[in-house]
Amino acid sequence: MATVDETRRRRRLRAWLYENGLLLTCLALFLIFFIGMIMSGVRQYNSEQMEHGATEAISVWAYLRTGDFVEAVFENWESEFLQMAMYVVLTVFLFQKGSSESKPPHETSPQDQDPRSVHADPRSPWPVRRGGIWLTIYQNSLAGAFFVLFFASLALHAVGGAAAYNSDQLDHGRPTVSVWDYLGTSQFWFESMQNWQSEFIAVAAIIGGSIYLRQKGSPESKPVAESSRETGA
């Protein structure tokens, strides 16, 4: 029979899982698909290498160090972080009437409130209570973090892409290039642009779709009975 302490711990765990279910589920799905990408990727890589005359397949751990894997991962991460960074910044200044993804165009929103004019209570984030340069950094930290992740992913995409590109060059008896030179190739920009365009058409779809379409229970949708002219969640 469970003790009182065990019962409390179970209740706290259930409450924690309930309150953090969205993040935990997305992280779990990421791990599932990431592992699936690795396992299918190593098989595809080995198949291609055998076609080019390789006599022995590489292990999963060896595959994780190849340019092909690094490029495949960060080529996609790069576009995702660019999408989120630009979306955070654009929604500061731009509006879409009727969309749940936009602030109301002719009203003051809570997000526009100057934190210096608000009396900080003990629950406020410490940069708000501290003020000064820390508050300046903190109030732009969301977009800043996404831009840092974007540029880091862009750099790793270039490093992994250059390694994969050079491997292919050697297979065909052609000269290799530096990472800097690879940044100037049409292949690098094709890989980037094909992902960037897909991210922004997806954002445009949810911005426009949320004007007229609904999903009951989702914070990404307006209430089902709300007018299509109403803007904001």
Biotite code that builds the C-alpha atoms (Angstrom):
import biotite.structure as struc

atoms = struc.array([
    struc.Atom([0.000, 0.000, 0.000], chain_id="A", res_id=1, res_name="MET", atom_name="CA", element="C"),
    struc.Atom([1.414, 3.392, -0.987], chain_id="A", res_id=2, res_name="ALA", atom_name="CA", element="C"),
    struc.Atom([2.464, 5.721, 1.803], chain_id="A", res_id=3, res_name="THR", atom_name="CA", element="C"),
    struc.Atom([1.267, 9.326, 2.047], chain_id="A", res_id=4, res_name="VAL", atom_name="CA", element="C"),
    struc.Atom([4.636, 10.593, 0.733], chain_id="A", res_id=5, res_name="ASP", atom_name="CA", element="C"),
    struc.Atom([4.529, 8.219, -2.237], chain_id="A", res_id=6, res_name="GLU", atom_name="CA", element="C"),
    struc.Atom([0.994, 9.319, -3.064], chain_id="A", res_id=7, res_name="THR", atom_name="CA", element="C"),
    struc.Atom([2.058, 12.972, -2.959], chain_id="A", res_id=8, res_name="ARG", atom_name="CA", element="C"),
    struc.Atom([5.037, 12.303, -5.201], chain_id="A", res_id=9, res_name="ARG", atom_name="CA", element="C"),
    struc.Atom([2.811, 10.540, -7.719], chain_id="A", res_id=10, res_name="ARG", atom_name="CA", element="C"),
    struc.Atom([0.362, 13.429, -7.688], chain_id="A", res_id=11, res_name="ARG", atom_name="CA", element="C"),
    struc.Atom([3.176, 15.930, -8.194], chain_id="A", res_id=12, res_name="ARG", atom_name="CA", element="C"),
    struc.Atom([4.551, 13.843, -11.073], chain_id="A", res_id=13, res_name="LEU", atom_name="CA", element="C"),
    struc.Atom([1.131, 13.599, -12.724], chain_id="A", res_id=14, res_name="ARG", atom_name="CA", element="C"),
    struc.Atom([0.635, 17.337, -12.283], chain_id="A", res_id=15, res_name="ALA", atom_name="CA", element="C"),
    struc.Atom([4.083, 18.045, -13.750], chain_id="A", res_id=16, res_name="TRP", atom_name="CA", element="C"),
    struc.Atom([3.427, 15.810, -16.760], chain_id="A", res_id=17, res_name="LEU", atom_name="CA", element="C"),
    struc.Atom([0.030, 17.424, -17.304], chain_id="A", res_id=18, res_name="TYR", atom_name="CA", element="C"),
    struc.Atom([1.429, 20.953, -17.091], chain_id="A", res_id=19, res_name="GLU", atom_name="CA", element="C"),
    struc.Atom([4.382, 20.214, -19.398], chain_id="A", res_id=20, res_name="ASN", atom_name="CA", element="C"),
    struc.Atom([2.759, 17.731, -21.774], chain_id="A", res_id=21, res_name="GLY", atom_name="CA", element="C"),
    struc.Atom([3.083, 19.859, -24.919], chain_id="A", res_id=22, res_name="LEU", atom_name="CA", element="C"),
    struc.Atom([6.845, 20.379, -24.612], chain_id="A", res_id=23, res_name="LEU", atom_name="CA", element="C"),
    struc.Atom([7.505, 16.803, -23.491], chain_id="A", res_id=24, res_name="LEU", atom_name="CA", element="C"),
    struc.Atom([5.479, 15.343, -26.369], chain_id="A", res_id=25, res_name="THR", atom_name="CA", element="C"),
    struc.Atom([7.260, 17.502, -28.944], chain_id="A", res_id=26, res_name="CYS", atom_name="CA", element="C"),
    struc.Atom([10.646, 16.491, -27.522], chain_id="A", res_id=27, res_name="LEU", atom_name="CA", element="C"),
    struc.Atom([9.628, 12.835, -27.573], chain_id="A", res_id=28, res_name="ALA", atom_name="CA", element="C"),
    struc.Atom([8.487, 13.096, -31.187], chain_id="A", res_id=29, res_name="LEU", atom_name="CA", element="C"),
    struc.Atom([11.762, 14.840, -32.045], chain_id="A", res_id=30, res_name="PHE", atom_name="CA", element="C"),
    struc.Atom([13.765, 11.966, -30.554], chain_id="A", res_id=31, res_name="LEU", atom_name="CA", element="C"),
    struc.Atom([11.668, 9.341, -32.336], chain_id="A", res_id=32, res_name="ILE", atom_name="CA", element="C"),
    struc.Atom([12.065, 11.013, -35.721], chain_id="A", res_id=33, res_name="PHE", atom_name="CA", element="C"),
    struc.Atom([15.718, 11.916, -35.109], chain_id="A", res_id=34, res_name="PHE", atom_name="CA", element="C"),
    struc.Atom([16.583, 8.300, -34.327], chain_id="A", res_id=35, res_name="ILE", atom_name="CA", element="C"),
    struc.Atom([14.552, 7.223, -37.362], chain_id="A", res_id=36, res_name="GLY", atom_name="CA", element="C"),
    struc.Atom([16.516, 9.677, -39.493], chain_id="A", res_id=37, res_name="MET", atom_name="CA", element="C"),
    struc.Atom([19.815, 8.266, -38.225], chain_id="A", res_id=38, res_name="ILE", atom_name="CA", element="C"),
    struc.Atom([18.874, 4.638, -38.776], chain_id="A", res_id=39, res_name="MET", atom_name="CA", element="C"),
    struc.Atom([17.485, 5.204, -42.268], chain_id="A", res_id=40, res_name="SER", atom_name="CA", element="C"),
    struc.Atom([20.295, 7.645, -43.086], chain_id="A", res_id=41, res_name="GLY", atom_name="CA", element="C"),
    struc.Atom([23.098, 5.217, -42.301], chain_id="A", res_id=42, res_name="VAL", atom_name="CA", element="C"),
    struc.Atom([21.486, 2.566, -44.485], chain_id="A", res_id=43, res_name="ARG", atom_name="CA", element="C"),
    struc.Atom([21.089, 5.010, -47.351], chain_id="A", res_id=44, res_name="GLN", atom_name="CA", element="C"),
    struc.Atom([24.675, 6.246, -46.904], chain_id="A", res_id=45, res_name="TYR", atom_name="CA", element="C"),
    struc.Atom([26.087, 2.715, -46.938], chain_id="A", res_id=46, res_name="ASN", atom_name="CA", element="C"),
    struc.Atom([24.023, 1.837, -49.999], chain_id="A", res_id=47, res_name="SER", atom_name="CA", element="C"),
    struc.Atom([25.413, 4.830, -51.884], chain_id="A", res_id=48, res_name="GLU", atom_name="CA", element="C"),
    struc.Atom([28.964, 4.066, -50.776], chain_id="A", res_id=49, res_name="GLN", atom_name="CA", element="C"),
    struc.Atom([28.664, 0.473, -51.991], chain_id="A", res_id=50, res_name="MET", atom_name="CA", element="C"),
    struc.Atom([27.577, 1.784, -55.384], chain_id="A", res_id=51, res_name="GLU", atom_name="CA", element="C"),
    struc.Atom([30.799, 3.829, -55.444], chain_id="A", res_id=52, res_name="HIS", atom_name="CA", element="C"),
    struc.Atom([32.972, 0.802, -54.742], chain_id="A", res_id=53, res_name="GLY", atom_name="CA", element="C"),
    struc.Atom([33.124, 0.671, -50.937], chain_id="A", res_id=54, res_name="ALA", atom_name="CA", element="C"),
    struc.Atom([33.601, -2.856, -49.613], chain_id="A", res_id=55, res_name="THR", atom_name="CA", element="C"),
    struc.Atom([32.546, -2.355, -46.010], chain_id="A", res_id=56, res_name="GLU", atom_name="CA", element="C"),
    struc.Atom([29.590, -0.609, -44.403], chain_id="A", res_id=57, res_name="ALA", atom_name="CA", element="C"),
    struc.Atom([30.236, 1.952, -41.680], chain_id="A", res_id=58, res_name="ILE", atom_name="CA", element="C"),
    struc.Atom([28.674, 1.860, -38.218], chain_id="A", res_id=59, res_name="SER", atom_name="CA", element="C"),
    struc.Atom([26.041, 4.228, -36.907], chain_id="A", res_id=60, res_name="VAL", atom_name="CA", element="C"),
    struc.Atom([28.651, 6.023, -34.787], chain_id="A", res_id=61, res_name="TRP", atom_name="CA", element="C"),
    struc.Atom([30.896, 6.509, -37.815], chain_id="A", res_id=62, res_name="ALA", atom_name="CA", element="C"),
    struc.Atom([27.920, 7.821, -39.797], chain_id="A", res_id=63, res_name="TYR", atom_name="CA", element="C"),
    struc.Atom([27.262, 10.478, -37.134], chain_id="A", res_id=64, res_name="LEU", atom_name="CA", element="C"),
    struc.Atom([30.685, 11.951, -37.947], chain_id="A", res_id=65, res_name="ARG", atom_name="CA", element="C"),
    struc.Atom([30.146, 12.139, -41.696], chain_id="A", res_id=66, res_name="THR", atom_name="CA", element="C"),
    struc.Atom([29.493, 15.353, -43.571], chain_id="A", res_id=67, res_name="GLY", atom_name="CA", element="C"),
    struc.Atom([26.326, 13.839, -44.992], chain_id="A", res_id=68, res_name="ASP", atom_name="CA", element="C"),
    struc.Atom([24.760, 13.474, -41.547], chain_id="A", res_id=69, res_name="PHE", atom_name="CA", element="C"),
    struc.Atom([25.891, 16.870, -40.232], chain_id="A", res_id=70, res_name="VAL", atom_name="CA", element="C"),
    struc.Atom([24.661, 18.586, -43.377], chain_id="A", res_id=71, res_name="GLU", atom_name="CA", element="C"),
    struc.Atom([21.288, 16.808, -43.335], chain_id="A", res_id=72, res_name="ALA", atom_name="CA", element="C"),
    struc.Atom([20.610, 17.760, -39.709], chain_id="A", res_id=73, res_name="VAL", atom_name="CA", element="C"),
    struc.Atom([21.697, 21.383, -39.696], chain_id="A", res_id=74, res_name="PHE", atom_name="CA", element="C"),
    struc.Atom([20.384, 22.195, -43.155], chain_id="A", res_id=75, res_name="GLU", atom_name="CA", element="C"),
    struc.Atom([16.909, 21.614, -41.698], chain_id="A", res_id=76, res_name="ASN", atom_name="CA", element="C"),
    struc.Atom([17.507, 23.109, -38.263], chain_id="A", res_id=77, res_name="TRP", atom_name="CA", element="C"),
    struc.Atom([18.829, 26.246, -39.929], chain_id="A", res_id=78, res_name="GLU", atom_name="CA", element="C"),
    struc.Atom([15.546, 26.862, -41.740], chain_id="A", res_id=79, res_name="SER", atom_name="CA", element="C"),
    struc.Atom([13.424, 26.128, -38.682], chain_id="A", res_id=80, res_name="GLU", atom_name="CA", element="C"),
    struc.Atom([15.312, 28.584, -36.487], chain_id="A", res_id=81, res_name="PHE", atom_name="CA", element="C"),
    struc.Atom([15.278, 31.240, -39.224], chain_id="A", res_id=82, res_name="LEU", atom_name="CA", element="C"),
    struc.Atom([11.516, 30.828, -39.519], chain_id="A", res_id=83, res_name="GLN", atom_name="CA", element="C"),
    struc.Atom([10.969, 31.237, -35.783], chain_id="A", res_id=84, res_name="MET", atom_name="CA", element="C"),
    struc.Atom([13.399, 34.171, -35.448], chain_id="A", res_id=85, res_name="ALA", atom_name="CA", element="C"),
    struc.Atom([11.833, 36.079, -38.328], chain_id="A", res_id=86, res_name="MET", atom_name="CA", element="C"),
    struc.Atom([8.305, 35.294, -37.165], chain_id="A", res_id=87, res_name="TYR", atom_name="CA", element="C"),
    struc.Atom([9.011, 36.612, -33.675], chain_id="A", res_id=88, res_name="VAL", atom_name="CA", element="C"),
    struc.Atom([10.490, 39.824, -35.097], chain_id="A", res_id=89, res_name="VAL", atom_name="CA", element="C"),
    struc.Atom([7.927, 40.388, -37.863], chain_id="A", res_id=90, res_name="LEU", atom_name="CA", element="C"),
    struc.Atom([4.977, 40.019, -35.482], chain_id="A", res_id=91, res_name="THR", atom_name="CA", element="C"),
    struc.Atom([6.381, 42.910, -33.433], chain_id="A", res_id=92, res_name="VAL", atom_name="CA", element="C"),
    struc.Atom([5.816, 45.374, -36.293], chain_id="A", res_id=93, res_name="PHE", atom_name="CA", element="C"),
    struc.Atom([3.434, 43.776, -38.793], chain_id="A", res_id=94, res_name="LEU", atom_name="CA", element="C"),
    struc.Atom([-0.232, 42.828, -38.505], chain_id="A", res_id=95, res_name="PHE", atom_name="CA", element="C"),
    struc.Atom([-2.794, 40.615, -40.214], chain_id="A", res_id=96, res_name="GLN", atom_name="CA", element="C"),
    struc.Atom([-6.378, 41.563, -39.596], chain_id="A", res_id=97, res_name="LYS", atom_name="CA", element="C"),
    struc.Atom([-8.497, 38.571, -38.639], chain_id="A", res_id=98, res_name="GLY", atom_name="CA", element="C"),
    struc.Atom([-5.592, 36.219, -37.881], chain_id="A", res_id=99, res_name="SER", atom_name="CA", element="C"),
    struc.Atom([-5.091, 34.580, -34.495], chain_id="A", res_id=100, res_name="SER", atom_name="CA", element="C"),
    struc.Atom([-1.336, 34.859, -35.167], chain_id="A", res_id=101, res_name="GLU", atom_name="CA", element="C"),
    struc.Atom([-1.349, 38.675, -35.136], chain_id="A", res_id=102, res_name="SER", atom_name="CA", element="C"),
    struc.Atom([-1.756, 41.379, -32.545], chain_id="A", res_id=103, res_name="LYS", atom_name="CA", element="C"),
    struc.Atom([-4.827, 43.597, -33.116], chain_id="A", res_id=104, res_name="PRO", atom_name="CA", element="C"),
    struc.Atom([-3.690, 46.330, -35.542], chain_id="A", res_id=105, res_name="PRO", atom_name="CA", element="C"),
    struc.Atom([-5.390, 49.282, -33.852], chain_id="A", res_id=106, res_name="HIS", atom_name="CA", element="C"),
    struc.Atom([-5.129, 48.343, -30.184], chain_id="A", res_id=107, res_name="GLU", atom_name="CA", element="C"),
    struc.Atom([-2.412, 48.254, -27.566], chain_id="A", res_id=108, res_name="THR", atom_name="CA", element="C"),
    struc.Atom([-1.373, 44.694, -26.709], chain_id="A", res_id=109, res_name="SER", atom_name="CA", element="C"),
    struc.Atom([0.045, 43.409, -23.398], chain_id="A", res_id=110, res_name="PRO", atom_name="CA", element="C"),
    struc.Atom([3.219, 42.431, -25.288], chain_id="A", res_id=111, res_name="GLN", atom_name="CA", element="C"),
    struc.Atom([3.847, 46.107, -26.101], chain_id="A", res_id=112, res_name="ASP", atom_name="CA", element="C"),
    struc.Atom([3.816, 47.196, -22.474], chain_id="A", res_id=113, res_name="GLN", atom_name="CA", element="C"),
    struc.Atom([7.078, 48.744, -21.264], chain_id="A", res_id=114, res_name="ASP", atom_name="CA", element="C"),
    struc.Atom([8.283, 46.471, -18.434], chain_id="A", res_id=115, res_name="PRO", atom_name="CA", element="C"),
    struc.Atom([9.881, 49.504, -16.762], chain_id="A", res_id=116, res_name="ARG", atom_name="CA", element="C"),
    struc.Atom([6.407, 50.944, -16.178], chain_id="A", res_id=117, res_name="SER", atom_name="CA", element="C"),
    struc.Atom([5.225, 47.823, -14.370], chain_id="A", res_id=118, res_name="VAL", atom_name="CA", element="C"),
    struc.Atom([5.855, 47.233, -10.705], chain_id="A", res_id=119, res_name="HIS", atom_name="CA", element="C"),
    struc.Atom([7.874, 44.026, -10.615], chain_id="A", res_id=120, res_name="ALA", atom_name="CA", element="C"),
    struc.Atom([6.756, 41.488, -8.041], chain_id="A", res_id=121, res_name="ASP", atom_name="CA", element="C"),
    struc.Atom([8.880, 38.616, -6.662], chain_id="A", res_id=122, res_name="PRO", atom_name="CA", element="C"),
    struc.Atom([7.547, 36.304, -9.380], chain_id="A", res_id=123, res_name="ARG", atom_name="CA", element="C"),
    struc.Atom([8.808, 38.508, -12.218], chain_id="A", res_id=124, res_name="SER", atom_name="CA", element="C"),
    struc.Atom([11.881, 37.220, -14.105], chain_id="A", res_id=125, res_name="PRO", atom_name="CA", element="C"),
    struc.Atom([15.071, 38.413, -12.427], chain_id="A", res_id=126, res_name="TRP", atom_name="CA", element="C"),
    struc.Atom([16.171, 40.618, -15.387], chain_id="A", res_id=127, res_name="PRO", atom_name="CA", element="C"),
    struc.Atom([12.914, 42.562, -15.002], chain_id="A", res_id=128, res_name="VAL", atom_name="CA", element="C"),
    struc.Atom([13.586, 43.065, -11.310], chain_id="A", res_id=129, res_name="ARG", atom_name="CA", element="C"),
    struc.Atom([17.242, 43.953, -11.986], chain_id="A", res_id=130, res_name="ARG", atom_name="CA", element="C"),
    struc.Atom([16.591, 46.363, -14.864], chain_id="A", res_id=131, res_name="GLY", atom_name="CA", element="C"),
    struc.Atom([19.302, 48.105, -16.873], chain_id="A", res_id=132, res_name="GLY", atom_name="CA", element="C"),
    struc.Atom([21.246, 46.223, -19.534], chain_id="A", res_id=133, res_name="ILE", atom_name="CA", element="C"),
    struc.Atom([19.911, 42.895, -18.265], chain_id="A", res_id=134, res_name="TRP", atom_name="CA", element="C"),
    struc.Atom([16.339, 43.962, -18.987], chain_id="A", res_id=135, res_name="LEU", atom_name="CA", element="C"),
    struc.Atom([17.329, 45.280, -22.425], chain_id="A", res_id=136, res_name="THR", atom_name="CA", element="C"),
    struc.Atom([18.866, 41.907, -23.303], chain_id="A", res_id=137, res_name="ILE", atom_name="CA", element="C"),
    struc.Atom([16.002, 39.931, -21.782], chain_id="A", res_id=138, res_name="TYR", atom_name="CA", element="C"),
    struc.Atom([13.231, 41.786, -23.593], chain_id="A", res_id=139, res_name="GLN", atom_name="CA", element="C"),
    struc.Atom([14.824, 40.785, -26.911], chain_id="A", res_id=140, res_name="ASN", atom_name="CA", element="C"),
    struc.Atom([16.066, 37.372, -25.792], chain_id="A", res_id=141, res_name="SER", atom_name="CA", element="C"),
    struc.Atom([13.540, 35.203, -27.653], chain_id="A", res_id=142, res_name="LEU", atom_name="CA", element="C"),
    struc.Atom([14.400, 36.482, -31.126], chain_id="A", res_id=143, res_name="ALA", atom_name="CA", element="C"),
    struc.Atom([18.059, 36.721, -30.130], chain_id="A", res_id=144, res_name="GLY", atom_name="CA", element="C"),
    struc.Atom([18.201, 33.070, -29.093], chain_id="A", res_id=145, res_name="ALA", atom_name="CA", element="C"),
    struc.Atom([16.597, 31.936, -32.358], chain_id="A", res_id=146, res_name="PHE", atom_name="CA", element="C"),
    struc.Atom([19.029, 34.021, -34.427], chain_id="A", res_id=147, res_name="PHE", atom_name="CA", element="C"),
    struc.Atom([21.997, 32.552, -32.524], chain_id="A", res_id=148, res_name="VAL", atom_name="CA", element="C"),
    struc.Atom([20.669, 29.044, -33.204], chain_id="A", res_id=149, res_name="LEU", atom_name="CA", element="C"),
    struc.Atom([20.087, 29.940, -36.852], chain_id="A", res_id=150, res_name="PHE", atom_name="CA", element="C"),
    struc.Atom([23.630, 31.193, -37.443], chain_id="A", res_id=151, res_name="PHE", atom_name="CA", element="C"),
    struc.Atom([25.126, 28.264, -35.530], chain_id="A", res_id=152, res_name="ALA", atom_name="CA", element="C"),
    struc.Atom([23.091, 25.835, -37.659], chain_id="A", res_id=153, res_name="SER", atom_name="CA", element="C"),
    struc.Atom([24.054, 27.729, -40.815], chain_id="A", res_id=154, res_name="LEU", atom_name="CA", element="C"),
    struc.Atom([27.739, 27.366, -39.917], chain_id="A", res_id=155, res_name="ALA", atom_name="CA", element="C"),
    struc.Atom([27.399, 23.651, -39.181], chain_id="A", res_id=156, res_name="LEU", atom_name="CA", element="C"),
    struc.Atom([25.429, 23.176, -42.391], chain_id="A", res_id=157, res_name="HIS", atom_name="CA", element="C"),
    struc.Atom([28.356, 24.754, -44.234], chain_id="A", res_id=158, res_name="ALA", atom_name="CA", element="C"),
    struc.Atom([30.918, 22.568, -42.439], chain_id="A", res_id=159, res_name="VAL", atom_name="CA", element="C"),
    struc.Atom([28.976, 19.348, -42.999], chain_id="A", res_id=160, res_name="GLY", atom_name="CA", element="C"),
    struc.Atom([28.035, 20.330, -46.528], chain_id="A", res_id=161, res_name="GLY", atom_name="CA", element="C"),
    struc.Atom([31.637, 21.092, -47.449], chain_id="A", res_id=162, res_name="ALA", atom_name="CA", element="C"),
    struc.Atom([32.736, 17.683, -46.124], chain_id="A", res_id=163, res_name="ALA", atom_name="CA", element="C"),
    struc.Atom([30.013, 15.883, -48.100], chain_id="A", res_id=164, res_name="ALA", atom_name="CA", element="C"),
    struc.Atom([30.738, 17.976, -51.192], chain_id="A", res_id=165, res_name="TYR", atom_name="CA", element="C"),
    struc.Atom([34.469, 17.211, -50.978], chain_id="A", res_id=166, res_name="ASN", atom_name="CA", element="C"),
    struc.Atom([33.791, 13.499, -50.538], chain_id="A", res_id=167, res_name="SER", atom_name="CA", element="C"),
    struc.Atom([31.787, 13.541, -53.759], chain_id="A", res_id=168, res_name="ASP", atom_name="CA", element="C"),
    struc.Atom([34.490, 15.580, -55.488], chain_id="A", res_id=169, res_name="GLN", atom_name="CA", element="C"),
    struc.Atom([37.154, 13.034, -54.540], chain_id="A", res_id=170, res_name="LEU", atom_name="CA", element="C"),
    struc.Atom([34.976, 10.178, -55.774], chain_id="A", res_id=171, res_name="ASP", atom_name="CA", element="C"),
    struc.Atom([34.938, 11.862, -59.187], chain_id="A", res_id=172, res_name="HIS", atom_name="CA", element="C"),
    struc.Atom([38.593, 12.892, -59.197], chain_id="A", res_id=173, res_name="GLY", atom_name="CA", element="C"),
    struc.Atom([37.858, 16.597, -58.788], chain_id="A", res_id=174, res_name="ARG", atom_name="CA", element="C"),
    struc.Atom([39.532, 19.190, -56.515], chain_id="A", res_id=175, res_name="PRO", atom_name="CA", element="C"),
    struc.Atom([38.160, 19.849, -53.029], chain_id="A", res_id=176, res_name="THR", atom_name="CA", element="C"),
    struc.Atom([37.052, 23.216, -51.642], chain_id="A", res_id=177, res_name="VAL", atom_name="CA", element="C"),
    struc.Atom([37.272, 25.012, -48.308], chain_id="A", res_id=178, res_name="SER", atom_name="CA", element="C"),
    struc.Atom([34.217, 25.695, -46.161], chain_id="A", res_id=179, res_name="VAL", atom_name="CA", element="C"),
    struc.Atom([34.404, 29.353, -47.184], chain_id="A", res_id=180, res_name="TRP", atom_name="CA", element="C"),
    struc.Atom([34.489, 28.392, -50.871], chain_id="A", res_id=181, res_name="ASP", atom_name="CA", element="C"),
    struc.Atom([31.581, 26.010, -50.342], chain_id="A", res_id=182, res_name="TYR", atom_name="CA", element="C"),
    struc.Atom([29.509, 28.948, -49.073], chain_id="A", res_id=183, res_name="LEU", atom_name="CA", element="C"),
    struc.Atom([29.834, 30.415, -52.547], chain_id="A", res_id=184, res_name="GLY", atom_name="CA", element="C"),
    struc.Atom([28.542, 27.360, -54.360], chain_id="A", res_id=185, res_name="THR", atom_name="CA", element="C"),
    struc.Atom([25.070, 27.164, -55.831], chain_id="A", res_id=186, res_name="SER", atom_name="CA", element="C"),
    struc.Atom([24.613, 23.820, -54.054], chain_id="A", res_id=187, res_name="GLN", atom_name="CA", element="C"),
    struc.Atom([24.857, 25.400, -50.606], chain_id="A", res_id=188, res_name="PHE", atom_name="CA", element="C"),
    struc.Atom([22.331, 28.115, -51.416], chain_id="A", res_id=189, res_name="TRP", atom_name="CA", element="C"),
    struc.Atom([19.998, 25.697, -53.180], chain_id="A", res_id=190, res_name="PHE", atom_name="CA", element="C"),
    struc.Atom([19.977, 23.499, -50.058], chain_id="A", res_id=191, res_name="GLU", atom_name="CA", element="C"),
    struc.Atom([19.229, 26.526, -47.891], chain_id="A", res_id=192, res_name="SER", atom_name="CA", element="C"),
    struc.Atom([16.658, 28.226, -50.101], chain_id="A", res_id=193, res_name="MET", atom_name="CA", element="C"),
    struc.Atom([14.646, 25.058, -50.727], chain_id="A", res_id=194, res_name="GLN", atom_name="CA", element="C"),
    struc.Atom([14.070, 24.824, -46.971], chain_id="A", res_id=195, res_name="ASN", atom_name="CA", element="C"),
    struc.Atom([13.623, 28.533, -46.295], chain_id="A", res_id=196, res_name="TRP", atom_name="CA", element="C"),
    struc.Atom([10.850, 28.900, -48.864], chain_id="A", res_id=197, res_name="GLN", atom_name="CA", element="C"),
    struc.Atom([8.934, 25.963, -47.396], chain_id="A", res_id=198, res_name="SER", atom_name="CA", element="C"),
    struc.Atom([9.108, 27.428, -43.893], chain_id="A", res_id=199, res_name="GLU", atom_name="CA", element="C"),
    struc.Atom([7.637, 30.762, -44.912], chain_id="A", res_id=200, res_name="PHE", atom_name="CA", element="C"),
    struc.Atom([4.843, 29.307, -47.013], chain_id="A", res_id=201, res_name="ILE", atom_name="CA", element="C"),
    struc.Atom([3.908, 27.233, -43.946], chain_id="A", res_id=202, res_name="ALA", atom_name="CA", element="C"),
    struc.Atom([3.863, 30.374, -41.781], chain_id="A", res_id=203, res_name="VAL", atom_name="CA", element="C"),
    struc.Atom([1.793, 32.198, -44.388], chain_id="A", res_id=204, res_name="ALA", atom_name="CA", element="C"),
    struc.Atom([-0.629, 29.268, -44.428], chain_id="A", res_id=205, res_name="ALA", atom_name="CA", element="C"),
    struc.Atom([-1.304, 29.402, -40.688], chain_id="A", res_id=206, res_name="ILE", atom_name="CA", element="C"),
    struc.Atom([-1.525, 33.207, -40.676], chain_id="A", res_id=207, res_name="ILE", atom_name="CA", element="C"),
    struc.Atom([-4.049, 33.198, -43.509], chain_id="A", res_id=208, res_name="GLY", atom_name="CA", element="C"),
    struc.Atom([-5.791, 29.988, -42.522], chain_id="A", res_id=209, res_name="GLY", atom_name="CA", element="C"),
    struc.Atom([-6.470, 31.166, -38.970], chain_id="A", res_id=210, res_name="SER", atom_name="CA", element="C"),
    struc.Atom([-8.539, 34.046, -40.327], chain_id="A", res_id=211, res_name="ILE", atom_name="CA", element="C"),
    struc.Atom([-11.302, 31.773, -41.637], chain_id="A", res_id=212, res_name="TYR", atom_name="CA", element="C"),
    struc.Atom([-10.613, 28.305, -40.235], chain_id="A", res_id=213, res_name="LEU", atom_name="CA", element="C"),
    struc.Atom([-10.900, 27.055, -36.643], chain_id="A", res_id=214, res_name="ARG", atom_name="CA", element="C"),
    struc.Atom([-9.639, 24.285, -34.406], chain_id="A", res_id=215, res_name="GLN", atom_name="CA", element="C"),
    struc.Atom([-11.640, 23.914, -31.225], chain_id="A", res_id=216, res_name="LYS", atom_name="CA", element="C"),
    struc.Atom([-9.411, 23.787, -28.152], chain_id="A", res_id=217, res_name="GLY", atom_name="CA", element="C"),
    struc.Atom([-6.221, 25.052, -29.814], chain_id="A", res_id=218, res_name="SER", atom_name="CA", element="C"),
    struc.Atom([-4.604, 28.346, -28.743], chain_id="A", res_id=219, res_name="PRO", atom_name="CA", element="C"),
    struc.Atom([-3.422, 28.703, -32.338], chain_id="A", res_id=220, res_name="GLU", atom_name="CA", element="C"),
    struc.Atom([-7.062, 29.212, -33.366], chain_id="A", res_id=221, res_name="SER", atom_name="CA", element="C"),
    struc.Atom([-9.610, 31.834, -32.479], chain_id="A", res_id=222, res_name="LYS", atom_name="CA", element="C"),
    struc.Atom([-12.735, 30.626, -30.658], chain_id="A", res_id=223, res_name="PRO", atom_name="CA", element="C"),
    struc.Atom([-14.924, 28.724, -33.113], chain_id="A", res_id=224, res_name="VAL", atom_name="CA", element="C"),
    struc.Atom([-17.843, 31.163, -32.879], chain_id="A", res_id=225, res_name="ALA", atom_name="CA", element="C"),
    struc.Atom([-15.684, 34.295, -33.195], chain_id="A", res_id=226, res_name="GLU", atom_name="CA", element="C"),
    struc.Atom([-15.982, 36.515, -36.257], chain_id="A", res_id=227, res_name="SER", atom_name="CA", element="C"),
    struc.Atom([-13.375, 36.172, -38.991], chain_id="A", res_id=228, res_name="SER", atom_name="CA", element="C"),
    struc.Atom([-12.762, 39.919, -38.670], chain_id="A", res_id=229, res_name="ARG", atom_name="CA", element="C"),
    struc.Atom([-11.562, 39.595, -35.087], chain_id="A", res_id=230, res_name="GLU", atom_name="CA", element="C"),
    struc.Atom([-7.771, 39.659, -34.742], chain_id="A", res_id=231, res_name="THR", atom_name="CA", element="C"),
    struc.Atom([-5.706, 37.845, -32.144], chain_id="A", res_id=232, res_name="GLY", atom_name="CA", element="C"),
    struc.Atom([-6.225, 34.728, -30.055], chain_id="A", res_id=233, res_name="ALA", atom_name="CA", element="C"),
])
